[in-house]
């Protein structure tokens, strides 16, 4: 802990900007991870089978309540289709399509910001490096001979610590962007497959028969 404290303390002004960027990055990563593992996650195959059984029992209201029980995108799409279940195939398809337009941006939200934050963190680290070098050479000019080594050491520490912090944040952003983008693509692919099956289920009474 002491070494981390010294690392941050010797970073100068731009280290605080880097810390702010790191907090923003961690907040996005944690929020998106919770989304994909929690409220954004659902077993679409099992969920569709539950809807199928409720429709086979002519229990549309319970199917809607089932959708209300989870905030997952698939459930919201399903409820939109169920809300127009008795209005015909065209109305169901239109409701599902409109709902898809609404939920897809939610799946990908803030993930793209990680790439921008990676670039910002790199530049902040570079600015901290330049600032540290300016302080070093500025301090050497007026320093006594016996103090120059300390001035040089502090200045180089400020420069390199900012470089390291900026690059660490940037690498974290890139890795997180890679994994979260893959997770978002999987959710979208599952959702698209689910909507096709759902539309077929709601428009074809024969599809509502329980599968054996």
N, C-alpha and C positions, 0 to 999 in steps of 0.2 A: 504493500500500500504506500509506503514511504517513497519508493522509486516512482510510482505512478504520480504521486503528488509533486515530486520534483520535476518530473517530465512535463506536467501541465503548467507548473509555476514558471518554468524557464521558457515557455513558448511565446510569451509576450501577448500583445493585443490580439493578433490574428488567431491565437490558440482558442480564444473565447468564441470566435466565429466558427472555428472548426468544431468545437464542442456543441454549439447550437445546431450545426449541420448534422452531427452524429446523432443528436437527440431526435431530430426530424426523421432521419433514416430509420432509427430503431423503432420509432412510433409507427411508421408505415409498415415495416416488416412484421411487427407484432400484430397490428390490426388486420393485415391481409392474411397472416397465418391463422389467426383466430377465425377469420371469415371462412377460409377454405376447409379448415378442420372442424368448424362448428356450424354456425348458422347458414353457411353457404353450401354445406355438404348434405347429401341425401342419397340413399340407394334408390336410384330411379326405377330400376327393374322391380324391386319389391313394392315401391310406392305405386307404380302403375298397376300392379297386380291387385293391390288393395282397392284402387279405384274401380278396376274391372269387376271385382266381386260386389262392390256396393251398387254399381250400375246394374249388374245382373239381378240384384235384389230390388231394383227400382228405388234405390235410396239415394237420390241425388243430394239431398240436404246433408246427409252424413258424409258424403264425399266432399262437399264444400267445407264442412267442419274439419275434416281430415287435412284439407289444404291450409286451413287457418292455423292448424297446430304447429306448423313450421314456417319460418320465414325464407326457406330455401327458394331460389329462383324457379325450380321445377314446380313447386307447389303453387306459386303465384301464377305461372302459366296455366297450370291445370285448372285453377279456380276461374281464370278468365274464360277458358273453354267451357267449363261446367255452367258458368253463369248464362251462357247462351245455348245450352244443350237442347232446349226445346224449340229453338228458332231456326233450325235447319243447318245443313252442312256448311253453306257459305258463311253464315253468321259465326259459327264455331271457328272456322278457319281464319276469319278476319280478326276475331278476338284473340286467338292464339298468336297471330302474327303481330298484332299491336302490342301484346304483352311481351313478346320476345324483344321488340324494339326497346321497351322500357327496361328490361332486366339485364340485357347484355352489357350495357355500359357500366352497370354496378359491379359486374364480375371483374372488369379490367381496370376499375378506378384506382388511381394513385400508383399503379405499377409503373407506368411510363415516367412518373416523376423521379423514380430512382435513378434512371439514366441521366437526367438533368442534374440531380444532386451529386452524382459521381463526377461530372464535369465541374460543377461549382466547388466541390471539396478539393479537387485537384488544383484549381486556380487559387483557392484560399490558401492551400499549402504553399503554392508558389509565391503568393504575395507575402506570406509569413517568412519564407526563405529570403526574399529580397529585403524585407524589413529588417530581418536579423543581420544581414550583411551590411545594410546601411548603418545600423546602430554600431556594428563592430568597427567599421572604418571611421565613423564619426567619433566614437569613443577613443580610438587609438590616437587620434590627432591631438587631443588635449590631455591624454593620460601621461602620468610619469612612467619612467622606464620600468620601475619595479611593479607597476600596476597593469602594464600592457598585456601580460599573459592572462590575467584574470578577465580583462575586458574582452580579449580575443576568445577565451573559452566560453564566456557567457553569450557572446554574439553568435558564435558557431553553433552552440547548443540551441539557441532560439531558432536559428535557420533550419537546422537539421530536424529538430523536433516537429516543426510545422510541416516540413516535407513528409516526414514519416506519418504524421496524423492525417494529412490530406490524402496520401496514397492509401492508407489503411481504410479510410472511409470510402474512397472510390472503389477499392477492390470489394469491400463488403456490399456496396450498392450493386455492382455488376453481378456478383454471385447471387444475391437476393433476387435481382431482376430476372436472371436465368431461371431460377426455380419457380418463382411466382408466375412468370409468363407461361411456363409449362403447365402449372396447375390451372391457370385461367383457361388455357386452350383445351385442357381435358374437360373442365366443367362445361365449356361452351359446346364441345363435341358431344358430351353426354346429354346436354340439354337439347341439342338439335335432334339427336336420335329419339329422345323422349317425346318431343313435340310431334314428330312424324307418327309415332305409335299412338300417341294420345289422340291426334286428329282422326286417325283411322278407327280408334276405339269409339269415339264420340259420334262418328258419322256412319258406322256400320254396326247395326244391332247384333249381327252374327259374331262380331269380334268380342262382344261382351260375355259370351259364354265362357265359363271357367276353363282354363287350359288344363289338360291332363298329361 
